[in-house]
Amino acid sequence: MSEILFYLGALMIVIGGICDLFGALGLLKFPNFYVRLHAATVGTIGGAVVPLFGVGFLALGADFLPHKYAIAGASFVTGIIVLLAAPAGAHALAYAAHKARIVKWQPKVDHLAEVREK
Amino acid sequence: MLESAFMTLMKFVIPLYLLAFIIYGIRAFKGPTIVDIILAVDCLSFDIAAFMAILAVYFKSVFLISGAIILALWAYLLDIYIAKHLVSKEVGV
């Protein structure tokens, strides 16, 4: 049972590292702030939440850790905090960038500007 | 047995995370607008929190985890403050 938890956590940590690298490459290469938000979602949810839950499972299954329950519980709490805080923060940042008009772009459809002009 | 498997895993995982940190740092230094810089610092903080949780297992220490929780909360606070300042040109209630 502990080996299953350990190898599940190790798989989640590897998936998190790969998602983290791809999110960073997208954040560097994409042309626009609103397109970069998409890569930032890959970098935070796939690159921080998944390895945090993976560390929790790995610490529950590991037999060489002296404080494994403390590490697992705090990792789950940090994962839930990032899962709730990252979309709210990115959404507030996108709304502020649209409201302050600091990013130049030519959209096909802009429902927020149509609503604000009424 | 499991400890040696974990050390082998770390040899593959640590270069991935360090490369991602360097690329986020490049975007944070050369970002054209302020929201790009804040987004890059945000991603960097969340990923350093995840990496500190991995290092807590690597060094067998509990004290790195409390720093990870505070780092995740600080990145959210930075987002909200910058958004509030950009919308209303002040930070406060």
Backbone of each chain as ProteinMPNN parsed JSONL, in Angstrom:
{"seq_chain_A": "MSEILFYLGALMIVIGGICDLFGALGLLKFPNFYVRLHAATVGTIGGAVVPLFGVGFLALGADFLPHKYAIAGASFVTGIIVLLAAPAGAHALAYAAHKARIVKWQPKVDHLAEVREK", "coords_chain_A": {"N_chain_A": [[0.836, -1.214, 0.0], [1.906, 1.277, 0.834], [3.905, 1.511, -1.033], [2.423, 1.897, -3.371], [1.249, 4.433, -2.913], [3.616, 5.924, -2.767], [4.761, 5.65, -5.368], [2.706, 6.745, -6.899], [2.77, 9.417, -6.011], [5.365, 10.085, -6.904], [5.018, 9.923, -9.671], [3.181, 12.017, -10.028], [4.808, 14.164, -9.287], [6.712, 14.147, -11.365], [5.043, 14.671, -13.584], [4.24, 17.235, -12.824], [6.7, 18.637, -13.009], [7.197, 18.535, -15.777], [4.928, 19.902, -16.802], [5.452, 22.355, -15.636], [7.803, 23.22, -16.945], [6.821, 23.425, -19.593], [4.845, 25.384, -19.253], [6.476, 27.562, -18.532], [7.955, 27.917, -20.895], [5.854, 28.624, -22.638], [5.035, 31.013, -21.43], [7.234, 32.547, -22.007], [7.29, 32.609, -24.83], [4.807, 33.33, -25.964], [2.75, 35.883, -27.596], [1.238, 37.965, -26.339], [-0.263, 39.6, -23.495], [-2.762, 38.594, -22.663], [-2.791, 36.162, -23.932], [-0.658, 35.003, -22.711], [-1.668, 34.484, -20.203], [-2.925, 32.052, -20.43], [-0.785, 30.205, -20.655], [0.241, 30.669, -18.138], [-1.683, 29.506, -16.528], [-1.232, 26.787, -17.061], [1.282, 26.678, -15.909], [0.8, 27.217, -13.168], [-1.439, 25.663, -12.125], [-0.968, 23.088, -13.246], [1.731, 22.962, -12.687], [2.227, 23.589, -10.021], [0.117, 22.829, -8.237], [-0.383, 20.106, -8.799], [2.252, 18.821, -8.296], [2.37, 19.498, -5.556], [0.225, 18.057, -4.339], [1.271, 15.617, -5.085], [3.636, 15.494, -3.56], [2.43, 15.287, -1.082], [1.154, 12.709, -1.235], [3.467, 11.179, -1.654], [4.924, 11.613, 0.686], [3.18, 10.453, 2.504], [3.42, 7.803, 1.765], [6.101, 7.261, 2.142], [8.719, 5.602, 3.936], [10.988, 6.497, 5.125], [10.908, 8.981, 6.23], [11.041, 11.199, 9.019], [9.005, 12.99, 9.953], [6.47, 12.45, 8.638], [3.658, 12.754, 8.51], [3.206, 15.438, 9.177], [4.493, 16.763, 7.047], [2.967, 15.811, 4.87], [0.325, 16.709, 5.441], [0.659, 19.523, 5.527], [1.487, 19.924, 2.908], [-0.828, 19.218, 1.448], [-2.531, 21.26, 2.355], [-1.203, 23.556, 1.377], [-1.451, 23.028, -1.374], [-4.26, 23.219, -1.744], [-4.606, 25.91, -1.106], [-3.141, 27.171, -3.19], [-4.636, 26.24, -5.342], [-7.041, 27.602, -4.945], [-6.23, 30.28, -4.916], [-4.718, 31.007, -7.198], [-6.356, 31.125, -9.702], [-8.116, 33.224, -8.97], [-6.391, 35.39, -8.513], [-5.189, 35.678, -11.069], [-7.427, 36.31, -12.588], [-8.21, 38.765, -11.458], [-5.999, 40.291, -12.167], [-6.142, 40.242, -14.988], [-8.555, 41.608, -15.378], [-7.831, 44.105, -14.332], [-5.835, 44.852, -16.152], [-7.35, 45.099, -18.476], [-9.09, 47.156, -17.746], [-7.404, 49.331, -17.169], [-6.245, 49.725, -19.61], [-3.583, 48.993, -20.558], [-2.472, 47.125, -22.221], [-1.886, 46.669, -25.58], [-4.089, 45.569, -28.096], [-5.913, 43.849, -30.71], [-8.967, 42.821, -30.694], [-11.276, 40.238, -31.839], [-13.824, 39.832, -30.705], [-15.198, 41.607, -28.033], [-16.666, 41.479, -25.278], [-16.708, 42.665, -22.767], [-16.009, 45.372, -23.11], [-18.19, 46.157, -24.68], [-20.281, 45.902, -22.856], [-19.527, 47.79, -20.968], [-19.757, 50.154, -22.373], [-22.452, 50.666, -22.508]], "CA_chain_A": [[0.0, 0.0, 0.0], [2.736, 2.481, 0.893], [4.624, 1.639, -2.311], [1.507, 2.47, -4.366], [1.167, 5.871, -2.65], [4.915, 6.534, -3.083], [4.991, 5.78, -6.806], [1.719, 7.716, -7.403], [3.313, 10.748, -5.74], [6.517, 10.324, -7.781], [4.48, 10.193, -11.018], [2.606, 13.36, -10.032], [5.905, 15.142, -9.254], [7.297, 14.208, -12.714], [4.076, 15.389, -14.424], [4.321, 18.639, -12.447], [7.915, 19.241, -13.559], [7.05, 18.703, -17.233], [3.964, 20.983, -17.001], [6.117, 23.583, -15.226], [8.717, 23.62, -18.027], [6.039, 23.867, -20.755], [4.234, 26.666, -18.909], [7.496, 28.609, -18.59], [8.249, 28.166, -22.313], [4.735, 29.373, -23.19], [5.069, 32.376, -20.899], [8.304, 33.287, -22.69], [7.178, 32.699, -26.283], [3.525, 33.816, -26.454], [2.953, 37.279, -27.993], [0.359, 38.963, -25.764], [-0.505, 39.317, -22.073], [-3.95, 37.763, -22.485], [-2.451, 34.805, -24.36], [0.274, 34.475, -21.708], [-2.429, 33.99, -19.048], [-3.199, 30.638, -20.686], [0.405, 29.461, -20.256], [0.397, 30.795, -16.692], [-2.547, 28.5, -15.912], [-0.504, 25.515, -17.114], [2.412, 26.737, -14.983], [0.442, 27.215, -11.749], [-2.263, 24.525, -11.726], [-0.262, 21.849, -13.557], [3.105, 22.948, -12.22], [2.371, 23.767, -8.572], [-0.893, 22.095, -7.463], [-0.178, 18.663, -8.993], [3.365, 18.314, -7.491], [2.127, 19.613, -4.109], [-0.521, 16.85, -3.96], [2.181, 14.496, -5.25], [4.504, 15.44, -2.374], [1.624, 14.771, 0.012], [1.024, 11.255, -1.371], [4.794, 10.568, -1.527], [5.31, 11.634, 2.093], [2.365, 9.462, 3.219], [3.874, 6.462, 1.463], [7.532, 7.06, 2.407], [9.008, 5.029, 5.25], [12.254, 7.013, 5.626], [10.742, 10.346, 6.728], [10.703, 11.231, 10.444], [7.779, 13.743, 10.244], [5.795, 12.342, 7.344], [2.28, 13.248, 8.548], [3.251, 16.904, 9.155], [4.831, 17.195, 5.685], [1.859, 15.5, 3.971], [-0.804, 17.59, 5.712], [0.963, 20.892, 5.101], [1.519, 19.958, 1.446], [-2.217, 19.275, 0.967], [-3.077, 22.599, 2.644], [-0.612, 24.491, 0.412], [-2.047, 22.76, -2.674], [-5.615, 23.773, -1.796], [-4.47, 27.374, -1.124], [-2.747, 27.58, -4.546], [-5.766, 25.93, -6.233], [-8.051, 28.642, -4.825], [-5.71, 31.647, -5.038], [-4.138, 31.32, -8.504], [-7.32, 31.654, -10.678], [-8.661, 34.513, -8.533], [-5.383, 36.41, -8.751], [-5.011, 35.89, -12.511], [-8.623, 36.98, -13.084], [-8.141, 40.166, -11.031], [-4.938, 40.93, -12.946], [-6.641, 40.441, -16.346], [-9.562, 42.682, -15.311], [-7.14, 45.382, -14.139], [-5.143, 45.2, -17.397], [-8.363, 45.564, -19.423], [-9.674, 48.41, -17.258], [-6.423, 50.42, -17.249], [-5.855, 49.809, -21.027], [-2.13, 49.044, -20.681], [-2.026, 46.14, -23.199], [-2.439, 46.933, -26.911], [-4.527, 44.359, -28.791], [-7.034, 44.03, -31.637], [-9.783, 41.614, -30.517], [-12.426, 39.982, -32.693], [-15.017, 40.011, -29.885], [-14.839, 42.158, -26.728], [-17.955, 41.657, -24.615], [-16.589, 43.524, -21.578], [-16.072, 46.76, -23.56], [-19.561, 46.424, -25.109], [-21.116, 46.085, -21.672], [-19.16, 49.023, -20.268], [-20.169, 51.339, -23.122], [-23.881, 50.92, -22.347]], "C_chain_A": [[0.863, 1.254, 0.0], [3.548, 2.658, -0.389], [3.738, 2.259, -3.388], [1.405, 3.982, -4.183], [2.457, 6.566, -3.054], [5.081, 6.708, -4.582], [3.946, 6.671, -7.478], [2.208, 9.147, -7.199], [4.483, 11.074, -6.64], [6.063, 10.631, -9.198], [3.895, 11.598, -11.096], [3.7, 14.424, -9.989], [6.548, 15.281, -10.633], [6.371, 14.959, -13.67], [4.108, 16.89, -14.111], [5.552, 19.324, -13.004], [7.795, 19.486, -15.048], [6.069, 19.843, -17.535], [4.587, 22.335, -16.663], [7.023, 24.107, -16.341], [7.931, 24.123, -19.242], [5.329, 25.198, -20.484], [5.227, 27.805, -18.98], [7.859, 28.936, -20.036], [7.125, 28.957, -22.977], [4.706, 30.804, -22.713], [6.163, 33.19, -21.559], [7.963, 33.546, -24.154], [5.87, 33.309, -26.789], [3.55, 35.335, -26.638], [2.285, 38.326, -27.116], [0.106, 38.618, -24.297], [-1.693, 38.386, -21.881], [-3.716, 36.339, -22.978], [-1.502, 34.167, -23.348], [-0.44, 33.973, -20.465], [-2.738, 32.5, -19.187], [-2.013, 29.761, -20.271], [0.632, 29.541, -18.753], [-0.513, 29.83, -15.953], [-1.887, 27.123, -15.926], [0.62, 25.516, -16.069], [2.017, 26.706, -13.526], [-0.361, 25.977, -11.364], [-1.525, 23.22, -12.01], [1.114, 21.787, -12.942], [3.284, 23.169, -10.74], [1.375, 22.918, -7.786], [-0.655, 20.59, -7.566], [1.07, 18.152, -8.239], [3.18, 18.494, -5.987], [1.303, 18.436, -3.601], [0.357, 15.609, -4.099], [3.136, 14.349, -4.086], [3.727, 14.918, -1.17], [1.472, 13.26, -0.044], [2.356, 10.557, -1.136], [5.238, 10.53, -0.069], [4.464, 10.672, 2.904], [2.894, 8.051, 2.979], [5.318, 6.204, 1.842], [7.748, 6.505, 3.808], [10.312, 5.568, 5.842], [12.141, 8.411, 6.21], [10.415, 10.322, 8.215], [9.393, 11.953, 10.754], [6.846, 13.653, 9.056], [4.367, 12.869, 7.38], [2.234, 14.766, 8.522], [3.533, 17.396, 7.745], [3.667, 16.955, 4.741], [0.687, 16.457, 4.185], [-0.548, 19.004, 5.256], [1.049, 20.99, 3.588], [0.106, 19.999, 0.878], [-2.817, 20.657, 1.193], [-2.519, 23.625, 1.666], [-1.197, 24.294, -0.979], [-3.439, 23.339, -2.794], [-5.559, 25.299, -1.842], [-4.106, 27.852, -2.525], [-3.888, 27.355, -5.524], [-6.853, 26.989, -6.141], [-7.513, 30.012, -5.191], [-5.249, 31.974, -6.444], [-5.173, 31.781, -9.536], [-7.891, 33.005, -10.279], [-7.665, 35.635, -8.791], [-5.198, 36.713, -10.223], [-6.208, 36.624, -13.096], [-8.615, 38.452, -12.69], [-7.113, 40.936, -11.846], [-5.404, 41.203, -14.376], [-7.678, 41.549, -16.378], [-8.887, 44.039, -15.159], [-6.421, 45.814, -15.408], [-6.127, 45.692, -18.44], [-8.897, 46.93, -19.022], [-8.699, 49.568, -17.421], [-5.894, 50.615, -18.662], [-4.343, 49.903, -21.185], [-1.605, 48.016, -21.671], [-2.697, 46.446, -24.529], [-2.837, 45.611, -27.575], [-5.683, 44.709, -29.701], [-7.937, 42.81, -31.541], [-10.852, 41.472, -31.596], [-13.718, 40.304, -31.941], [-14.569, 40.53, -28.533], [-16.127, 42.472, -25.962], [-17.87, 42.622, -23.44], [-16.658, 44.998, -21.967], [-17.484, 47.119, -24.024], [-20.473, 46.67, -23.913], [-20.794, 47.412, -21.001], [-19.57, 50.269, -21.038], [-21.643, 51.655, -22.953], [-24.15, 51.845, -21.152]], "O_chain_A": [[0.591, 2.193, -0.747], [3.849, 3.78, -0.796], [4.208, 3.039, -4.215], [1.464, 4.734, -5.156], [2.425, 7.662, -3.614], [5.492, 7.774, -5.041], [4.232, 7.29, -8.503], [2.083, 9.988, -8.089], [4.605, 12.207, -7.104], [6.639, 11.491, -9.864], [4.077, 12.296, -12.093], [3.542, 15.485, -10.593], [6.895, 16.389, -11.043], [6.827, 15.778, -14.468], [4.014, 17.718, -15.017], [5.473, 20.476, -13.431], [8.237, 20.523, -15.544], [6.331, 20.663, -18.416], [4.296, 23.34, -17.312], [7.01, 25.3, -16.645], [8.31, 25.119, -19.858], [5.224, 26.041, -21.376], [4.885, 28.898, -19.431], [8.051, 30.104, -20.374], [7.386, 29.851, -23.782], [4.394, 31.714, -23.48], [6.038, 34.41, -21.664], [8.311, 34.603, -24.679], [5.817, 33.765, -27.931], [4.282, 36.023, -25.926], [2.71, 39.481, -27.13], [0.247, 37.461, -23.902], [-1.65, 37.489, -21.039], [-4.364, 35.406, -22.503], [-1.525, 32.953, -23.144], [0.096, 33.135, -19.74], [-2.806, 31.776, -18.194], [-2.185, 28.724, -19.629], [1.153, 28.601, -18.152], [-0.167, 29.372, -14.864], [-1.961, 26.379, -14.948], [0.882, 24.5, -15.425], [2.791, 26.227, -12.697], [-0.022, 25.302, -10.391], [-1.451, 22.345, -11.147], [1.631, 20.698, -12.691], [4.383, 22.964, -10.224], [1.743, 22.339, -6.764], [-0.714, 19.876, -6.564], [0.966, 17.117, -7.581], [3.758, 17.738, -5.206], [1.621, 17.866, -2.558], [0.215, 14.657, -3.332], [3.428, 13.233, -3.655], [4.276, 14.2, -0.335], [1.637, 12.585, 0.972], [2.41, 9.495, -0.515], [5.846, 9.557, 0.376], [4.947, 10.118, 3.891], [2.83, 7.2, 3.866], [5.743, 5.048, 1.869], [7.053, 6.884, 4.75], [10.71, 5.157, 6.931], [13.142, 8.983, 6.642], [9.596, 9.51, 8.645], [8.716, 11.588, 11.715], [6.46, 14.685, 8.507], [3.893, 13.39, 6.37], [1.33, 15.342, 7.917], [2.894, 18.341, 7.282], [3.389, 17.799, 3.889], [0.116, 16.962, 3.218], [-1.424, 19.634, 4.663], [0.719, 22.034, 3.025], [-0.147, 20.735, -0.076], [-3.528, 21.175, 0.333], [-3.261, 24.474, 1.171], [-1.423, 25.268, -1.697], [-3.782, 23.899, -3.835], [-6.363, 25.925, -2.532], [-4.683, 28.823, -3.012], [-4.103, 28.161, -6.43], [-7.528, 27.263, -7.134], [-8.254, 30.836, -5.726], [-5.374, 33.125, -6.864], [-4.906, 32.771, -10.217], [-8.131, 33.851, -11.141], [-8.051, 36.714, -9.239], [-5.064, 37.877, -10.602], [-6.053, 37.459, -13.988], [-8.974, 39.306, -13.501], [-7.328, 42.101, -12.179], [-5.108, 42.262, -14.93], [-7.686, 42.355, -17.308], [-9.31, 45.016, -15.776], [-6.389, 47.004, -15.724], [-5.807, 46.595, -19.214], [-9.133, 47.776, -19.885], [-9.11, 50.673, -17.774], [-5.161, 51.573, -18.907], [-3.856, 50.799, -21.875], [-0.407, 48.011, -21.954], [-3.924, 46.482, -24.614], [-2.054, 44.662, -27.619], [-6.356, 45.722, -29.51], [-7.697, 41.833, -32.251], [-11.281, 42.46, -32.191], [-14.603, 40.97, -32.479], [-13.655, 39.965, -27.933], [-16.617, 43.601, -25.998], [-18.837, 43.322, -23.141], [-17.279, 45.796, -21.265], [-17.941, 48.24, -23.801], [-21.338, 47.546, -23.955], [-21.698, 48.091, -20.514], [-19.721, 51.336, -20.443], [-22.064, 52.781, -23.218], [-25.304, 52.166, -20.868]]}, "seq_chain_B": "MLESAFMTLMKFVIPLYLLAFIIYGIRAFKGPTIVDIILAVDCLSFDIAAFMAILAVYFKSVFLISGAIILALWAYLLDIYIAKHLVSKEVGV", "coords_chain_B": {"N_chain_B": [[15.399, 1.383, 0.216], [12.996, 2.683, -0.879], [14.035, 5.182, -0.408], [16.345, 5.372, -1.979], [15.113, 5.228, -4.481], [13.754, 7.636, -4.422], [15.9, 9.452, -4.404], [16.962, 8.945, -6.938], [14.793, 9.867, -8.454], [14.936, 12.591, -7.869], [17.202, 13.368, -9.29], [16.213, 13.551, -11.877], [14.166, 15.433, -11.644], [14.93, 17.878, -10.45], [16.598, 19.425, -12.369], [14.558, 20.075, -14.279], [12.836, 21.802, -12.801], [14.648, 23.859, -12.118], [15.334, 24.886, -14.645], [12.821, 25.838, -15.462], [12.498, 27.856, -13.535], [14.53, 29.644, -14.335], [13.598, 30.438, -16.873], [11.141, 31.668, -16.226], [12.257, 33.773, -14.753], [13.599, 35.199, -16.752], [11.389, 36.182, -18.242], [10.27, 37.73, -16.204], [12.2, 39.713, -15.925], [12.361, 40.985, -18.465], [9.782, 41.73, -19.143], [7.297, 43.444, -21.043], [5.132, 45.071, -20.094], [3.715, 46.083, -16.877], [1.947, 44.199, -15.899], [2.762, 41.832, -17.045], [5.186, 41.401, -15.703], [4.248, 41.073, -13.082], [2.685, 38.786, -13.394], [4.644, 36.883, -14.077], [6.231, 36.89, -11.734], [4.337, 35.922, -9.992], [3.804, 33.267, -10.965], [6.392, 32.285, -10.539], [6.584, 32.403, -7.731], [4.582, 30.566, -6.902], [5.649, 28.224, -7.993], [8.1, 28.044, -6.675], [7.105, 27.556, -4.138], [6.05, 24.945, -4.499], [8.451, 23.642, -5.081], [9.824, 23.977, -2.704], [8.325, 22.298, -1.071], [9.057, 19.85, -2.179], [11.785, 19.891, -1.578], [11.599, 19.749, 1.182], [11.009, 17.076, 1.621], [13.35, 16.059, 0.585], [15.44, 17.034, 2.237], [14.499, 16.066, 4.616], [13.064, 17.67, 6.484], [10.771, 19.619, 8.459], [10.454, 22.316, 8.503], [10.598, 23.752, 6.123], [8.125, 23.676, 4.916], [6.32, 25.469, 6.135], [7.265, 27.909, 5.246], [6.567, 27.588, 2.549], [3.729, 27.722, 2.545], [3.343, 30.411, 3.35], [4.563, 31.721, 1.238], [2.838, 31.085, -0.929], [0.514, 32.43, -0.115], [1.479, 35.046, -0.14], [1.907, 35.613, -2.85], [-0.687, 35.714, -3.9], [-1.605, 37.959, -2.509], [0.033, 39.966, -3.601], [-0.934, 40.005, -6.271], [-3.6, 40.935, -5.86], [-3.171, 43.47, -4.723], [-1.744, 44.867, -6.75], [-3.641, 44.805, -8.803], [-5.717, 46.253, -7.66], [-4.44, 48.737, -7.426], [-4.007, 49.372, -10.131], [-6.613, 49.608, -11.085], [-7.943, 51.599, -9.519], [-6.04, 53.495, -8.886], [-5.057, 53.649, -6.322], [-4.103, 52.118, -3.207], [-5.919, 50.485, -0.901], [-8.813, 50.618, 1.212]], "CA_chain_B": [[14.778, 1.018, -1.062], [12.237, 3.825, -1.358], [14.866, 6.386, -0.333], [17.197, 5.416, -3.173], [14.241, 5.569, -5.606], [13.488, 9.076, -4.351], [17.1, 10.187, -4.82], [17.025, 8.829, -8.403], [13.768, 10.77, -8.986], [15.403, 13.974, -7.736], [18.166, 13.66, -10.362], [15.472, 13.939, -13.081], [13.172, 16.47, -11.436], [15.543, 19.163, -10.075], [16.909, 20.255, -13.535], [13.327, 20.613, -14.868], [12.366, 22.947, -12.028], [15.604, 24.969, -12.199], [15.19, 25.478, -15.978], [11.577, 26.619, -15.448], [12.733, 29.085, -12.754], [15.345, 30.569, -15.134], [12.781, 31.016, -17.948], [10.247, 32.635, -15.58], [13.048, 34.946, -14.385], [13.821, 35.989, -17.969], [10.157, 36.919, -18.523], [10.063, 38.734, -15.164], [13.109, 40.847, -16.106], [12.189, 41.723, -19.705], [8.374, 41.893, -19.47], [7.051, 44.789, -21.577], [4.25, 45.858, -19.225], [3.843, 45.728, -15.456], [1.15, 43.007, -15.592], [3.59, 40.673, -17.401], [6.151, 41.189, -14.613], [3.541, 40.547, -11.914], [2.276, 37.407, -13.701], [5.824, 36.024, -14.011], [6.611, 36.753, -10.32], [3.292, 35.088, -9.413], [4.107, 31.875, -11.325], [7.654, 31.927, -9.891], [6.345, 32.172, -6.309], [3.859, 29.307, -6.708], [6.511, 27.086, -8.287], [9.072, 27.917, -5.59], [6.393, 26.896, -3.038], [6.026, 23.506, -4.782], [9.818, 23.124, -5.006], [10.181, 23.898, -1.28], [7.718, 21.076, -0.528], [9.892, 18.72, -2.607], [13.04, 19.959, -0.808], [11.333, 19.321, 2.554], [11.191, 15.618, 1.65], [14.753, 15.773, 0.251], [16.276, 17.294, 3.413], [13.809, 15.47, 5.774], [12.831, 18.738, 7.456], [9.391, 20.107, 8.432], [10.387, 23.776, 8.59], [10.489, 24.365, 4.806], [6.726, 23.68, 4.491], [5.656, 26.689, 6.609], [7.646, 28.936, 4.276], [5.826, 27.394, 1.296], [2.367, 28.245, 2.736], [3.391, 31.871, 3.383], [4.911, 32.159, -0.128], [1.633, 31.005, -1.75], [-0.393, 33.497, 0.276], [2.055, 36.326, -0.52], [1.744, 35.84, -4.286], [-2.076, 36.149, -4.081], [-1.692, 39.329, -1.985], [0.673, 40.832, -4.606], [-1.886, 40.137, -7.369], [-4.75, 41.758, -5.493], [-2.742, 44.856, -4.505], [-1.415, 45.503, -8.021], [-4.887, 45.0, -9.544], [-6.425, 47.379, -7.032], [-3.753, 49.986, -7.765], [-4.202, 49.687, -11.544], [-7.997, 49.98, -11.355], [-8.412, 52.815, -8.859], [-4.876, 54.345, -8.627], [-4.715, 53.738, -4.91], [-4.178, 50.84, -2.515], [-6.578, 50.707, 0.37], [-10.187, 50.154, 1.237]], "C_chain_B": [[14.013, 2.189, -1.656], [13.073, 5.093, -1.348], [15.779, 6.493, -1.55], [16.371, 5.722, -4.424], [13.937, 7.057, -5.614], [14.7, 9.892, -4.791], [17.298, 10.097, -6.341], [16.001, 9.748, -9.072], [14.242, 12.22, -8.954], [16.398, 14.35, -8.825], [17.462, 14.059, -11.651], [14.659, 15.203, -12.876], [13.807, 17.839, -11.178], [15.975, 19.988, -11.296], [15.687, 20.825, -14.234], [12.872, 21.876, -14.141], [13.33, 24.121, -12.144], [15.528, 25.662, -13.559], [13.918, 26.326, -16.056], [11.765, 27.908, -14.658], [13.513, 30.102, -13.575], [14.496, 31.226, -16.218], [11.755, 32.003, -17.386], [11.004, 33.905, -15.2], [13.353, 35.821, -15.588], [12.586, 36.817, -18.296], [9.913, 37.996, -17.47], [11.0, 39.925, -15.342], [12.785, 41.646, -17.359], [10.733, 41.973, -20.086], [8.048, 43.297, -19.939], [6.18, 45.651, -20.67], [4.344, 45.332, -17.802], [3.044, 44.464, -15.146], [1.902, 41.737, -15.998], [4.577, 40.341, -16.283], [5.451, 40.555, -13.413], [3.109, 39.101, -12.153], [3.47, 36.444, -13.605], [6.276, 35.809, -12.568], [5.624, 35.845, -9.592], [3.559, 33.597, -9.684], [5.374, 31.39, -10.624], [7.44, 31.616, -8.412], [5.614, 30.858, -6.074], [4.772, 28.107, -6.971], [7.617, 26.925, -7.252], [8.417, 27.273, -4.37], [6.349, 25.382, -3.255], [7.422, 22.906, -4.642], [10.297, 23.036, -3.561], [9.543, 22.691, -0.623], [8.518, 19.842, -0.94], [11.195, 18.7, -1.804], [12.839, 19.563, 0.65], [11.439, 17.808, 2.679], [12.665, 15.27, 1.437], [15.652, 15.945, 1.466], [15.695, 16.727, 4.691], [13.553, 16.497, 6.884], [11.407, 19.258, 7.326], [9.347, 21.604, 8.184], [10.269, 24.442, 7.226], [9.031, 24.522, 4.379], [6.013, 24.955, 4.932], [6.026, 27.865, 5.721], [6.889, 28.815, 2.981], [4.412, 27.941, 1.407], [2.377, 29.764, 2.667], [3.732, 32.42, 2.005], [3.694, 32.133, -1.039], [0.666, 32.127, -1.397], [0.145, 34.857, -0.171], [1.851, 36.617, -2.003], [0.318, 36.305, -4.583], [-2.256, 37.596, -3.629], [-1.091, 40.322, -2.969], [-0.254, 41.07, -5.788], [-2.99, 41.121, -7.031], [-4.335, 43.215, -5.318], [-2.438, 45.548, -5.82], [-2.682, 45.76, -8.831], [-5.68, 46.169, -8.976], [-5.767, 48.699, -7.393], [-3.965, 50.36, -9.226], [-5.63, 50.149, -11.825], [-8.311, 51.356, -10.785], [-7.302, 53.776, -8.481], [-4.623, 54.602, -7.145], [-4.789, 52.347, -4.327], [-4.787, 51.096, -1.156], [-7.991, 50.194, 0.284], [-11.009, 50.942, 0.212]], "O_chain_B": [[14.305, 2.644, -2.762], [12.862, 5.983, -2.171], [15.967, 7.582, -2.093], [16.856, 6.397, -5.332], [13.869, 7.676, -6.676], [14.552, 10.907, -5.472], [17.749, 11.059, -6.963], [16.28, 10.34, -10.115], [13.988, 12.985, -9.885], [16.448, 15.505, -9.247], [18.019, 14.815, -12.447], [14.471, 15.974, -13.817], [13.285, 18.855, -11.636], [15.74, 21.196, -11.279], [15.746, 21.945, -14.742], [12.562, 22.889, -14.768], [12.891, 25.266, -12.256], [15.642, 26.885, -13.634], [13.928, 27.407, -16.646], [11.25, 28.952, -15.059], [13.207, 31.294, -13.53], [14.635, 32.423, -16.471], [11.515, 33.052, -17.984], [10.456, 35.002, -15.309], [13.368, 37.047, -15.475], [12.695, 38.007, -18.592], [9.403, 39.068, -17.797], [10.648, 41.04, -14.957], [12.913, 42.87, -17.344], [10.454, 42.379, -21.214], [8.472, 44.263, -19.305], [6.457, 46.837, -20.495], [4.955, 44.296, -17.54], [3.407, 43.723, -14.233], [1.718, 40.685, -15.385], [4.787, 39.175, -15.949], [5.974, 39.626, -12.798], [3.155, 38.279, -11.238], [3.329, 35.325, -13.112], [6.66, 34.7, -12.197], [6.005, 35.094, -8.695], [3.544, 32.775, -8.767], [5.444, 30.247, -10.17], [8.038, 30.678, -7.885], [5.966, 30.109, -5.163], [4.693, 27.097, -6.271], [8.038, 25.803, -6.971], [9.071, 26.528, -3.64], [6.58, 24.615, -2.32], [7.57, 21.79, -4.144], [11.073, 22.147, -3.213], [10.131, 22.104, 0.285], [8.651, 18.898, -0.162], [11.661, 17.636, -1.397], [13.775, 19.096, 1.299], [11.897, 17.297, 3.702], [13.175, 14.317, 2.024], [16.526, 15.115, 1.714], [16.3, 16.87, 5.754], [13.792, 16.23, 8.061], [10.877, 19.335, 6.217], [8.337, 22.125, 7.712], [9.871, 25.605, 7.162], [8.718, 25.397, 3.572], [5.184, 25.478, 4.188], [5.19, 28.732, 5.465], [6.586, 29.83, 2.355], [3.926, 28.566, 0.464], [1.524, 30.358, 2.007], [3.238, 33.485, 1.634], [3.512, 33.047, -1.843], [0.058, 32.718, -2.29], [-0.635, 35.735, -0.541], [1.64, 37.772, -2.373], [0.119, 37.187, -5.418], [-2.964, 38.37, -4.272], [-1.639, 41.407, -3.16], [-0.363, 42.198, -6.269], [-3.286, 42.029, -7.808], [-5.072, 44.113, -5.724], [-2.827, 46.701, -6.007], [-2.804, 46.801, -9.476], [-6.243, 46.973, -9.72], [-6.462, 49.684, -7.644], [-4.092, 51.543, -9.542], [-5.847, 50.986, -12.701], [-8.882, 52.197, -11.48], [-7.566, 54.781, -7.821], [-4.056, 55.625, -6.761], [-5.461, 51.478, -4.882], [-4.232, 51.842, -0.349], [-8.329, 49.423, -0.614], [-12.208, 50.705, 0.069]]}, "name": "protein", "num_of_chains": 2, "seq": "MSEILFYLGALMIVIGGICDLFGALGLLKFPNFYVRLHAATVGTIGGAVVPLFGVGFLALGADFLPHKYAIAGASFVTGIIVLLAAPAGAHALAYAAHKARIVKWQPKVDHLAEVREKMLESAFMTLMKFVIPLYLLAFIIYGIRAFKGPTIVDIILAVDCLSFDIAAFMAILAVYFKSVFLISGAIILALWAYLLDIYIAKHLVSKEVGV"}
